Amino acid sequence: MAVLEGGKISGKQFVALTVLTRILAALIEAPTISGTDAGHDVWIAVLISTILVLPWALILVHLAKMFPGKTIIEYSQDILGPWLGRLVGLVLIVYFIQQSAHAARVAADAYVTTIMPETPLIVFIATLTALSANCARCGLEVLARAADIVFPIVIFLLVLILVLPFNIVDFFNLLPIAAYGWGSIVEATFSSFAIFGELLVMTMLFPYLDEKKDTGRLAVTTVLVSGFLFTWLSIMIALVFGPVMESLILPAFSLSRAIELAFVVERVEVIPLVAWTLGAGVKQTVFLWAAMLAIAQLFNLSEMKSLAYPVGALVAAFGVWLFSTVFDALQFFTATEFGPLGILVCYAIPVVLYIGALIRQAVRPSRREEGQM
């Protein structure tokens, strides 16, 4: 089989890629905040979901160790057979394309909503997708180096958003706990848990790690860092906006505008603009690259670079046609819309594969013993 991706990435680059992939939801949508009735208790939901995701992340790690050097597209066929395995591969390809398209769409919607309302949406989607396709075509190592540079910038900007409004917070906005009942917290937890499924893209990155022995530590680090940042953002938005937080369309942007009011400093909203541009670019490119690699592996192609622009065109088309309005795009990650899809694709498939792999391991030794008797 041809070597489709010869690049290697370090543990630091892996964390940069995966955390940036997860953090875009916080920088633009904060869907757990605007998509549920949990109110100021959303931080509890994010914290619980972070803990619940850890066993799933370790399942992905164990699968990677059981099938070293293979992506989820490849070992799906080993476990389920060629037909079912390829069906799973097709589902994952559609999911990767959809995630890339969603990243482009929400970033474009954010620009149109905040600073350039007269610019056609397609201009932003086409520009972001062309840049992402070009980067994905250059390979994983180039993408990893870009993420390595972008990661500290995005984290620094996010920390600024989370620290600068501290003098206008009201700690009473966090009380009472479970004000809307635990049912709304469970719904928000389900939504946040489903969104964490984006980290399924780790299964496409594991084979290209320099140090395979650090796979588990890196996966856990990704979950904890992204969960901590999202929890911190949820708490800060609750502290600043209190009961009106559920009405915010772009919570991080609103938080930056609060900084402007507090310090009488102009153009502070450039902080989330820069952060979500960089974050959206990395996330869109990671999923676009994953879709390219998955297609090439599923159909036994000799190379994947030629797929960059055709897949990019699909991503742009999905970005335009998948959602009719900005509200559809921003509300896509709610429990009722994305929740069932996220649970099915991101959680059910890996768990089924893991169970199948365990059965496969148990059956093989027994067959060997029968052959020796």
URQUI-V338768 format. One record per residue. N is the residue number from 1. PSI is psi in whole degrees, 0 to 359 (999 if undefined). OMEGA is omega in degrees with one decimal (999 if undefined). NEAR is the number of other ideal C-beta (glycine too) atoms within 10 Angstrom. Layout:
BEGIN
n;psi;omega;near
N;PSI;OMEGA;NEAR
N;PSI;OMEGA;NEAR
END
This chain:
BEGIN
n;psi;omega;near
1;139;-178.9;7
2;148;175.5;9
3;109;-175.1;7
4;326;-178.3;19
5;109;-177.2;19
6;2;-176.8;9
7;156;174.8;14
8;148;179.7;14
9;151;177.5;21
10;170;177.7;15
11;321;178.3;15
12;318;179.0;14
13;324;176.7;24
14;313;179.6;25
15;319;178.9;21
16;314;-179.3;25
17;312;-173.6;27
18;321;178.5;26
19;319;177.4;23
20;325;176.4;25
21;320;-177.9;27
22;329;-168.7;22
23;345;179.9;24
24;324;178.9;25
25;325;178.3;24
26;319;-174.5;28
27;327;-176.7;31
28;301;-169.0;25
29;317;-168.3;27
30;58;-169.7;27
31;330;178.9;26
32;333;-179.0;30
33;311;-173.0;28
34;348;-173.0;21
35;2;-178.3;26
36;178;178.9;25
37;21;-176.6;14
38;341;178.5;31
39;225;-176.0;20
40;356;179.1;25
41;7;-176.3;22
42;332;-179.6;32
43;329;176.9;24
44;317;-179.9;20
45;316;-179.4;25
46;319;-179.9;30
47;315;179.3;18
48;315;-178.6;18
49;325;177.8;23
50;317;179.4;21
51;320;-178.4;13
52;332;-176.7;15
53;335;-174.7;24
54;313;178.0;15
55;322;178.3;8
56;318;178.6;21
57;322;179.2;22
58;330;173.9;15
59;316;177.6;18
60;320;179.2;22
61;315;-178.6;19
62;321;176.9;16
63;318;179.3;22
64;325;179.8;24
65;330;177.6;13
66;332;-179.8;17
67;71;-174.9;20
68;138;178.1;11
69;4;-178.3;11
70;146;174.8;18
71;174;179.6;23
72;331;177.4;28
73;321;-176.9;24
74;312;-176.4;17
75;347;171.3;22
76;320;179.3;30
77;328;176.5;19
78;322;-175.0;16
79;313;-172.1;22
80;352;-175.4;20
81;168;-172.8;12
82;322;-174.7;10
83;305;178.7;9
84;323;179.6;14
85;319;178.7;21
86;327;175.9;16
87;316;175.8;14
88;319;178.3;21
89;319;178.0;22
90;318;178.4;14
91;317;-179.2;14
92;324;176.9;25
93;313;177.8;22
94;320;179.5;15
95;315;179.6;24
96;318;178.9;26
97;318;179.5;24
98;319;179.6;20
99;320;176.6;25
100;318;179.1;31
101;320;180.0;27
102;321;178.1;27
103;316;178.8;31
104;320;-176.1;29
105;314;-176.9;29
106;326;176.0;27
107;317;178.1;26
108;316;177.9;27
109;322;179.7;25
110;319;177.9;26
111;314;-178.8;20
112;322;-177.6;17
113;325;-170.0;14
114;312;-169.9;17
115;338;-176.2;12
116;65;-173.7;12
117;339;-177.5;8
118;352;179.4;5
119;131;179.1;12
120;141;-178.4;11
121;322;-175.5;16
122;333;179.5;12
123;313;-179.9;13
124;316;-178.9;22
125;315;-178.8;23
126;319;-179.4;18
127;311;179.8;14
128;319;-177.5;26
129;321;178.7;28
130;317;178.9;14
131;318;-179.8;14
132;317;179.7;29
133;320;179.6;24
134;320;178.2;14
135;316;179.5;20
136;326;179.5;30
137;333;-179.3;21
138;346;176.2;16
139;170;-174.2;16
140;322;-177.3;22
141;319;178.0;15
142;316;177.8;16
143;319;-179.6;23
144;320;178.0;22
145;320;177.9;15
146;316;179.0;20
147;324;178.7;27
148;325;178.6;16
149;318;-175.1;10
150;324;-172.2;19
151;306;-179.5;21
152;329;178.7;10
153;312;-179.1;13
154;317;179.8;24
155;318;178.4;17
156;315;179.9;11
157;321;178.5;22
158;318;178.0;22
159;322;176.5;12
160;315;179.3;16
161;325;-175.7;25
162;343;-175.7;17
163;318;-171.9;11
164;326;179.2;20
165;12;-170.5;24
166;331;-176.8;12
167;356;178.6;8
168;13;179.7;13
169;155;175.7;17
170;109;-174.6;12
171;341;177.1;9
172;346;177.5;10
173;344;178.3;17
174;357;-178.1;17
175;151;-7.6;9
176;153;176.7;9
177;139;-177.2;10
178;42;-178.8;13
179;329;-178.5;14
180;11;-179.5;17
181;159;-177.4;11
182;342;177.9;13
183;318;179.0;11
184;327;176.9;18
185;321;177.6;23
186;318;178.3;15
187;315;179.0;21
188;324;177.4;30
189;317;178.5;25
190;317;179.4;22
191;312;-179.5;27
192;320;179.0;32
193;318;180.0;25
194;321;-177.8;25
195;328;176.1;28
196;341;178.9;26
197;343;174.8;24
198;333;-178.7;24
199;1;171.9;22
200;336;179.1;23
201;343;175.7;24
202;329;-178.0;24
203;342;175.5;25
204;344;-176.6;23
205;331;-175.6;26
206;316;-176.6;23
207;344;-174.1;20
208;13;175.8;19
209;140;176.4;19
210;314;-177.0;12
211;98;-177.4;12
212;333;-177.1;12
213;341;-178.9;8
214;7;-173.9;14
215;312;-179.1;23
216;314;179.9;15
217;320;-178.5;13
218;320;178.6;23
219;316;178.3;27
220;320;177.9;15
221;316;178.9;17
222;313;-179.0;22
223;314;-176.0;25
224;318;-179.3;16
225;312;-179.7;17
226;321;177.3;25
227;319;178.4;21
228;316;-178.9;13
229;319;179.6;21
230;322;177.1;27
231;316;178.7;21
232;316;178.6;18
233;317;179.9;26
234;318;179.1;27
235;315;-177.3;21
236;319;178.4;22
237;320;177.0;28
238;318;-179.0;24
239;325;-176.2;20
240;316;-170.6;21
241;341;175.9;22
242;232;-173.3;15
243;345;-178.1;11
244;2;-173.9;10
245;330;-177.5;23
246;340;-178.4;17
247;356;-177.8;9
248;133;177.8;16
249;315;178.5;18
250;87;-172.3;24
251;317;-178.7;28
252;321;177.8;27
253;318;177.6;23
254;324;178.4;19
255;321;178.3;25
256;326;176.6;24
257;329;175.3;15
258;326;175.9;20
259;320;179.2;21
260;318;179.1;15
261;324;-175.7;11
262;321;-172.8;15
263;0;-178.1;13
264;45;177.5;6
265;135;-175.8;10
266;152;172.7;8
267;31;176.8;9
268;339;-179.4;20
269;351;175.9;19
270;337;-179.5;12
271;303;178.1;20
272;332;178.6;26
273;312;179.0;20
274;317;-177.3;13
275;315;-176.4;26
276;336;173.5;29
277;312;179.3;18
278;315;-179.0;21
279;316;179.2;29
280;321;179.2;26
281;316;179.9;22
282;314;-178.3;28
283;313;-179.6;31
284;319;-178.3;32
285;319;179.7;30
286;313;-178.5;29
287;328;176.3;28
288;316;176.5;30
289;318;179.5;32
290;320;178.0;29
291;319;177.6;30
292;311;-179.2;27
293;319;-179.3;25
294;317;178.9;26
295;314;-179.0;21
296;320;-180.0;20
297;321;-177.3;23
298;323;-175.9;19
299;14;175.2;11
300;47;178.4;9
301;157;-177.9;15
302;339;176.7;10
303;165;-174.9;11
304;350;-176.3;22
305;323;-178.0;13
306;348;179.9;13
307;347;-170.7;24
308;309;-174.7;20
309;322;173.1;15
310;316;178.0;12
311;322;175.7;27
312;321;177.4;28
313;320;176.1;14
314;318;179.3;20
315;313;179.7;30
316;318;179.3;23
317;316;176.7;14
318;318;-178.3;21
319;325;-179.8;30
320;316;-170.3;16
321;341;-173.4;10
322;330;-177.1;14
323;139;-178.6;20
324;328;-179.1;8
325;170;177.3;9
326;326;-179.1;18
327;324;176.3;12
328;317;-178.7;13
329;318;-176.4;22
330;334;-179.4;23
331;4;-175.4;18
332;328;-175.3;20
333;21;176.7;25
334;168;-175.6;21
335;323;-175.6;23
336;329;-176.1;12
337;299;-175.6;16
338;334;-174.7;20
339;302;-179.6;20
340;320;178.9;12
341;315;-179.7;15
342;317;179.9;23
343;317;-177.7;16
344;308;-173.5;14
345;313;-169.9;20
346;334;-175.4;23
347;312;-176.6;18
348;316;-178.4;12
349;309;178.1;21
350;322;-179.9;21
351;317;177.2;13
352;318;178.5;15
353;321;-179.2;24
354;316;178.0;17
355;318;178.5;12
356;322;179.0;19
357;321;177.8;19
358;318;177.9;13
359;318;179.5;11
360;319;178.3;13
361;322;-178.2;10
362;326;-176.8;9
363;322;-175.7;10
364;313;178.1;10
365;322;179.5;9
366;325;178.6;9
367;324;177.0;9
368;319;179.9;10
369;320;178.9;9
370;323;179.3;8
371;331;-178.9;7
372;339;-176.5;6
373;999;999;5
END
